[in-house]
Amino acid sequence: MIPFGHDALVVALAAVFVGYLLFGISGFGASFITVPLMSLSQPMPYVLALAVLLDFSAALTVSARARRNADLGEVLRILPFTLIGSLLGVLLLVRLPKAATLISLGVFMLGYGLYSLRGHAPEGHVSRWWVVPAGITGGIMGALFGVGGPPAIIYLSRRPLDKDALRSTVATFIVIGVGMRLVIFALAGLLLKAEVAVGYLLLLPAGAAGLWAGHKLHAKFSRAAVMRVLYGVLVVGGASLIYRALE
């Protein structure tokens, strides 16, 4: 069974290539492009199942390729607070107005990304204590919307990491976070469908090509250029979340 029509498949392949090109450069952010575009023609549960498989594959590839560059200390510091935030997010799931909260997160990401792209990014490194609000906020957002990366990404971007360590550390964090979501999706039966396997196999070559191209660009970019890409992904992600809230 082919889950995509011709036009929808072309859009999906292009979205996956561009999304994982950005992932190859920055270590995250593909789903901000793939999910909104694929959801125009496909049911959201199906799109999210494909996204979690593709994200896990990409993050595992990046982190495995450059695992020596990852700062595991940063990852281990942020994970406990992410878990706390996830538990809080589950408690808040039925209490917070979802659309308003999603728009608020989107506006923050969009504003921070645009502000930084205009050359106003904060200078210097932040204290390790910022891992507490970054981890808890990311955990809450992950539980509520499946988007827990941005607070951690912003925190890690302000730590003393070079461009290779930043990408590898982000990818390692994404592997763990997406891996937990992958297990949840599998237990819920969302991955055990023929159309999910077919869709994944159809889109995987485009994702691999985008990831390869992103890796080549990453090697040529300075840290400042990588940071501009990262801020650009935050802008796209913020706009994507606002779109999801308003549709």
TORNURO-688504 format. One record per atom (N, C-alpha, C, O): residue in one letter; x, y, z negated. Coordinates in pm, whole numbers, plus 50000, padded with zeros to 5 digits. Layout:
AXYZ/...
END
This chain:
M500844988050000/M500005000050000/M500885012550000/M501725014249911/I500695021450101/I501435033950107/I500595044750040/I499525048150091/P501045050349928/P500225059449850/P500115073449909/P499255081149865/F500955077050007/F500965090450063/F500475090350208/F500795081350284/G499675100650244/G499435103250384/G500675109450445/G501625112750374/H500675111250578/H501875116250646/H502285130050595/H503435132050556/D501345139450594/D501665153150551/D502095153450404/D503055160250367/A501375146050321/A501705145650178/A503085139450155/A503805143750066/L503445129650236/L504755123250221/L505865133050259/L506905133450193/V505665140850366/V506665150750407/V506885160950295/V508025164250262/V505785165950237/V505885175650127/V506595169350008/V507455175649946/A506235156949975/A506835150249860/A508325148049881/A509115150249788/L508725143849999/L510145141550027/L510945154550017/L512045154849962/A510375165450072/A511055178450065/A511165183149920/A512205188049877/A510065181649844/A510065185949704/A511085178049623/A511805183649541/V511145165049646/V512085156449572/V513525159949608/V514395160449520/F513785162449735/F515155166049775/F515585179049707/F516655179749648/V514745189349716/V515095202349657/V515205201249504/V516115206749443/G514245193949444/G514245192449299/G515505185949247/G516085190449148/Y515955175449314/Y517145168349265/Y518445174649315/Y519515171749261/L518365183249416/L519495191749447/L519795200949329/L520945202449287/L518725207149275/L518885215649156/L519325207549036/L520145212048955/F518785195449023/F519175186648912/F520665183348921/F521355183048819/G521165180949041/G522565177749059/G523485189049020/G524625186848978/I522995201549034/I523795213048997/I523725215848848/I524745218248784/S522495215448792/S522295220148654/S522085209048552/S522295211148433/G521655197048597/G521415186148504/G519985184748459/G519685175948378/F519075193348509/F517665192148471/F516825200248570/F517365206948658/G515485199348554/G514585208548622/G513885203448746/G513075210748803/A514165191248790/A513555186448914/A512025185948905/A511335189249001/S511505181748789/S510055179948776/S509295193148784/S508095193048813/F509975204448760/F509315217348776/F508945220048921/F508055228048950/I509635213349013/I509345214949155/I508535203249207/I507565205249281/T508915191049170/T508245179249225/T506805177849175/T505905174849254/V506575180149046/V505235177748990/V504185187249049/V503145182449095/P504405200549050/P503365209249106/P503075206549254/P501915206749296/L504135203849333/L503905201949477/L503235188549506/L502335187849590/M503665177949440/M503045164949464/M501635164149409/M500795156749461/S501355171749302/S500015171349242/S498965178049330/S497775176849303/L499395185049435/L498435191149528/L497675180449605/L496545182749649/S498285168749622/S497645158249702/S497495145049628/S496835135849679/Q498085143749508/Q498065131149435/Q497535133149294/Q497695144049238/P496895122849236/P496425123949097/P497585126449000/P498665120849018/M497355134848899/M498425138548807/M499055126548735/M500285126148725/P498285116548685/P498945105148620/P499925097948712/P500985093448668/Y499565097048840/Y500455090548937/Y501715098948958/Y502825093548963/V501545111948971/V502685121048991/V503625120548871/V504845120148887/L503065120748749/L503895120448629/L504655107248617/L505795106948570/A504015096248659/A504695083248656/A505895083248751/A506975078348716/L505705088748871/L506825089648966/L507925098848912/L509115095848924/A507505110148853/A508475119948803/A509335114048692/A510545116348688/V508725106348602/V509495100948491/V510505090448541/V511605089548488/L510135082648642/L511055072848699/L512215079748772/L513375075948755/L511885089748852/L512925096848927/L513835104848833/L515045104948851/D513245111448733/D514055119148637/D515005110148559/D516175113448540/F514505098648515/F515355089548439/F516505084448525/F517645083748479/S516205081048650/S517255076148740/S518315086848763/S519505083948759/A517865099348786/A518815110148813/A519655113448690/A520875114848699/A518995114548575/A519725117948452/A520725107048417/A521845109848374/L520325094548435/L521225083348406/L522445083748500/L523565081048457/T522205087148626/T523305087948723/T524285098948686/T525495096648685/V523765110948655/V524635122248623/V525415119748494/V526615122148487/S524705114748392/S525375112648263/S526395101348271/S527445102048206/A526115090948351/A527055079848365/A528285084048445/A529405079748416/R528055092448546/R529165096748632/R530155105448558/R531365104848583/A529635113548465/A530515122948395/A530355121748244/A530355131848173/R530235109348194/R529945107348053/R531065112547963/R530825116247848/R532305112748016/R533415117747934/R533295132747907/R533875137847811/N532555139747993/N532415154147976/N531315157947879/N531275169247831/A530405148647848/A529275151847762/A529725154147618/A530595147047567/D529135164047555/D529405166647414/D528345159347332/D527255164547306/L528675147147291/L527705138847219/L527365144747083/L526275142347030/G528285152647026/G527985159246899/G526805168546912/G525945168846824/E526755176147021/E525625185147043/E524325177247060/E523285181047007/V524405166347134/V523205158047157/V522705152247024/V521505152546996/L523625146846943/L523235140846816/L522705151246717/L521865148146632/R523185163646729/R522665174146640/R521235177946674/R520435180646585/I520925178046803/I519615183146843/I518515172446837/I517345175846821/L518875159746849/L517875149146856/L516985148046731/L515765146846745/P517555148446608/P516675147346491/P515615158446484/P514475155946446/F516005170546522/F515045181646517/F514025180546631/F512885184946617/T514455174646742/T513515172046851/T512465161846807/T511285163146839/L512905151746732/L511975141746680/L510985148046584/L509785145246590/I511475156646494/I510585163746401/I509565172046479/I508375172046448/G510045179146581/G509145187146663/G508115178646736/G506965182746751/S508525166746781/S507595157746849/S506465153446757/S505305152846797/L506825150446631/L505805146546534/L504855158046506/L503645156146496/L505405170246493/L504565181946473/L503665184346594/L502505188146581/G504225182046714/G503445183946835/G502255174746843/G501185178646889/V502445162346798/V501315152846796/V500225157746701/V499035156646731/L500635163146585/L499655168446490/L498925180646545/L497745182646516/L499615188646625/L499035200846680/L498245198446809/L497565207346859/L498345186346861/L497795183346994/L496325186847005/L495875191647109/V495565184346900/V494115186646905/V493745200146847/V492565203546842/R494715207946802/R494405220546734/R494745232946817/R494075243146805/L495765232046902/L496185243746978/L495445244547110/L495205234347175/P495065256747153/P494485258447287/P495545255747393/P496505263247406/K495375245047469/K496445240247557/K496805250547663/K497995253147685/A495815256347730/A496115265547840/A496885277747790/A497875281847852/A496445283447679/A497105295447626/A498525292447584/A499435300447606/T498725280947522/T500075277247477/T500985274647597/T502155278447596/L500445268147699/L501225265147820/L501615278147891/L502745279447938/I500685287547898/I500985300547960/I502055307847879/I502945314047937/S501965307247747/S502955314047662/S504355308547686/S505315316247698/L504465295247695/L505765289147723/L506255293147861/L507425296347880/G505335293047959/G505705296648095/G506185311048105/G507165313948173/V505485320048037/V505875334148039/V507245336047974/V508065343748024/F507495328947863/F508805329947797/F509915325347890/F510925332147905/M509735313547953/M510755308248044/M510975317448162/M512105320248201/L509875322348220/L509955331148335/L510675344148298/L511545348748371/G510285349948184/G510895362348140/G512365360748107/G513185369048147/Y512715350148034/Y514115347847997/Y514965345548121/Y516065350948132/G514435337548216/G515185334848337/G515415347248421/G516525349648467/L514365355448441/L514495367648519/L515425377648451/L516245384048516/Y515275378848319/Y516125388148243/Y517585384348257/Y518445392948275/S517875371248249/S519255366548259/S519785367948401/S520955371348420/L518935365348501/L519375366648640/L519715381048676/L520525383448765/R519115390548608/R519385404748633/R520685409348565/R521015421248567/G521395399948507/G522685403448447/G522625407348302/G523565413248248/H521495403948236/H521325407648096/H521445395648003/H521025396347888/A522025384748052/A522155372947967/A522985376347843/A523995383447854/P522585371447726/P523345374447604/P524785369847614/P525075359447674/E525685377547556/E527095374047559/E527455365547437/E526775366047334/G528535357647449/G529025350147336/G528255337347311/G527335333847385/H528655330347207/H528065317447173/H527205318647049/H527465326946961/V526165310347042/V525285310546926/V525775300446823/V526525291246855/S525335302346701/S525675293246592/S525005279746612/S523965278646678/R525625269446555/R525025256046560/R523655255746492/R522845246946521/W523405265146401/W522125265046331/W520945267646424/W519805264646389/W521215273246542/W520135275346639/W519595262146693/W518555261646759/V520325251146663/V519835238046706/V518515234746638/V517715227146692/V518275240346519/V517045237246444/V515805242346519/V514925234346551/P515695255546546/P514505260146620/P514445254746762/P513365252046814/A515625253146827/A515625248046964/A515095233746969/A514275230447054/G515575225246877/G515125211346875/G513665209946837/G512935202346901/I513235217146735/I511845216046690/I510885221346797/I509875215146827/T511215232946854/T510355238646959/T510305229547080/T509225227247136/G511445224147120/G511475214947233/G510655202447207/G509945197647295/G510755197147085/G509965185247051/G508475187947055/G507705179747105/I508065199547004/I506645203247007/I506165204447151/I505115199047187/M506945211447235/M506555213347375/M506525199947450/M505665197747536/G507465191147417/G507485178147482/G506255169947449/G505685163347535/A505845170347321/A504665162747280/A503385168547339/A502475161147376/L503325181747348/L502115188247397/L501975187547548/L500885185347600/F503095189647620/F503015191347765/F503955182547845/F503935182947968/G504785174347776/G505765166447850/G506905174847904/G507625170247993/V507095187047852/V508155196047897/V508925200647775/V508645211247720/G509895192747732/G510615196147611/G512025201147634/G512725204547539/G512455201547761/G513835204947789/G514245219447771/G515325222047717/P513425229247815/P513895243147819/P514485248647690/P515565254747697/P513875247047572/P514525252647451/P515915246647427/P516845253847389/A516065233647450/A517375227247433/A518355232247538/A519535234247508/I517875234347660/I518755239047767/I519265253047736/I520455255847753/I518375261647689/I518785275247655/I519815274947542/I520815282147546/Y519565266547441/Y520525265247330/Y521885260347381/Y522915266347349/L521885249647459/L523145243947507/L523895253547599/L525125253447603/S523155261747674/S523815271247764/S524565282047687/S525425288747744/R524235283847559/R524895294047476/R525955287947384/R526495294747297/R526235275147403/R527285268647325/R528595268947405/R528565270747526/P529745267047339/P531035267747409/P531305255247493/P532155247047458/L530555253847603/L530705242347692/L531055247347831/L530455257047879/D532035240947897/D532305244748035/D531215239048124/D530315232048077/K531275242148254/K530155238648343/K529955223448352/K528815218848360/D531035215748351/D530905201148360/D530345195348231/D529485186548234/A530825200448118/A530315195647989/A528855199547972/A528065191747918/L528485211548018/L527095216048005/L526165206948083/L525165202248029/R526485204448210/R525625195848292/R525545181748234/R524455176048226/S526675176148194/S526685162448142/S525935161448009/S525235151647984/T526085171547923/T525405171447794/T523905172847813/T523125165847748/V523495181847903/V522075183447934/V521505170447989/V520435166047948/A522225164248083/A521735151748144/A521615140648041/A520665132748044/T522575139847948/T522515129647843/T521295131847754/T520605122347717/F521045144447719/F519855147747640/F518585143947716/F517635138647657/I518555146647847/I517385143447929/I517195128347937/I516065123547934/V518295120747948/V518195106047953/V517425100847833/V516515092647846/I517785105747715/I517145100947592/I515685105347587/I514795097247557/G515435118247616/G514065123147610/G513155116547712/G512045112347678/V513615115747837/V512805109447942/V512715094447918/V511695088247950/G513765088547862/G513725074247831/G512615070847734/G511935060747750/M512425079447632/M511335077147537/M509975078347607/M509065070647580/R509865088247697/R508615089847772/R508385078047866/R507255073847887/L509475072747922/L509375061148011/L508805049147937/L507955042047990/V509265046947814/V508755035847733/V507265037847705/V506485028347713/I506885050047671/I505475052947642/I504615050547766/I503545044447757/F505075055147881/F504325053148006/F504195038248037/F503145033648081/A505285030748013/A505245016248041/A504245009347949/A503475000847995/L504255012847820/L503325006747725/L501885010347758/L500975002447733/A501685022247816/A500325026447852/A499885020447986/A498745022348027/G500765013148052/G500425006648177/G500475015548299/G500025011648407/L501025027748285/L501035037148396/L502085033648502/L501995038148616/L503085025648465/L504155022348558/L503935008748625/L504595005548724/L503025000948572/L502844987248619/L501804986548731/L500844978948724/K502014994748833/K501094995248947/K501914994849075/K502995000649083/A501364987849176/A502104986249301/A502374999549368/A503455001649423/E501375008749364/E501565021549433/E502665030049369/E503295038149436/V502885028149237/V503975035349170/V505325030249220/V506225038049250/A505465017149229/A506715011249279/A506975015349423/A508105018749459/V505915015149506/V506075018849647/V506455033649659/V507365037249734/G505755042149584/G506055056549588/G507475059449542/G508175067549602/Y507895052749436/Y509255054549384/Y510295050649489/Y511255058049511/L510095039249555/L511055034649656/L511055043749778/L512105045549840/L509905049549813/L509845058749926/L510585071749897/L511245077349985/L510475076549773/L511045089549738/L512485088749688/L513195098749689/L512905077049645/L514245075649587/L515365080149681/L516285086849635/P515335076549812/P516415081249899/P516525096449907/P517625101849910/A515385103449910/A515415118049913/A515985123549783/A516745133149784/G515625117349670/G516165121549542/G517665119149534/G518405127549485/A518105107549584/A519535104449582/A520315114149671/A521415118349635/A519755117549787/A520415126949878/A520525140849813/A521565147349821/G519435145249750/G519455158149682/G520455158349568/G521175168149550/L520495147549492/L521425146649379/L522875146849428/L523725153449368/W523145139749537/W524495139649594/W524895153549640/W526005158149611/A523985160449710/A524285173949758/A524485183549640/A525375192049643/G523645182149537/G523795190549418/G525115188149348/G525725197649298/H525555175749343/H526845172549280/H527995179149357/H528935184249296/K527915178949490/K528955185249571/K528975200349547/K530045206249536/L527795206549539/L527735220949515/L528235224349375/L528925234449355/H527885215849277/H528315218249140/H529845218949131/H530395227149058/A530505210349206/A531975210049203/A532585222949257/A533685226749219/K531845229649346/K532365241949408/K531965254449330/K532575264949348/F530945253349244/F530435265049174/F531275268149051/F531825259248987/S531365281049019/S531925285148890/S530865283148783/S529705280548813/R531275284448655/R530295283348547/R529225294148561/R528045291648534/A529625306148602/A528675317148618/A527625313648724/A526445316548707/A528085307348833/A527145303448939/A526195292548890/A525005292748920/V526745282848814/V525895272248758/V524855278248664/V523695273848663/M525255288248585/M524315294648494/M523225301948571/M522075302048528/R523565308048686/R522535314648767/R521535304448820/R520325307148825/V522035292848859/V521115282148903/V520225277948787/V519015276148805/L520815276248670/L520065272148552/L518955282348520/L517815278548493/Y519305295348525/Y518295305548499/Y517225305448608/Y516045307748581/G517645302748733/G516675301748841/G515695290348819/G514505291648848/V516215279048769/V515335267648739/V514335271348629/V513175267248634/L514785279148530/L513875283648425/L512765292448483/L511615291548441/V513115300948578/V512105309448644/V511085300848718/V509875302748703/V511575291448797/V510685282448870/V509825274348773/V508625272448794/G510465269448666/G509735261548567/G508665269648497/G507555264748476/G508975282248461/G507985290748397/G506795293148488/G505645292348444/A507055296148615/A505975298148710/A505155285448728/A503935285948743/S505835273948728/S505145261148740/S504205258548623/S503085253848643/L504645261548502/L503805259348386/L502595268648386/L501495264448350/I502795281048427/I501665290348435/I500655285448539/I499445286048518/Y501165280648651/Y500295275148755/Y499485263348703/Y498275262448728/R500145254348632/R499445242648575/R498365246848478/R497305240548474/A498625257348400/A497635261848301/A496425268348366/A495325267648312/L496625274648482/L495555282248544/L494755274148646/L493655278148684/E495295262748689/E494585255348794/E493345248348739/E492625241648814/
END
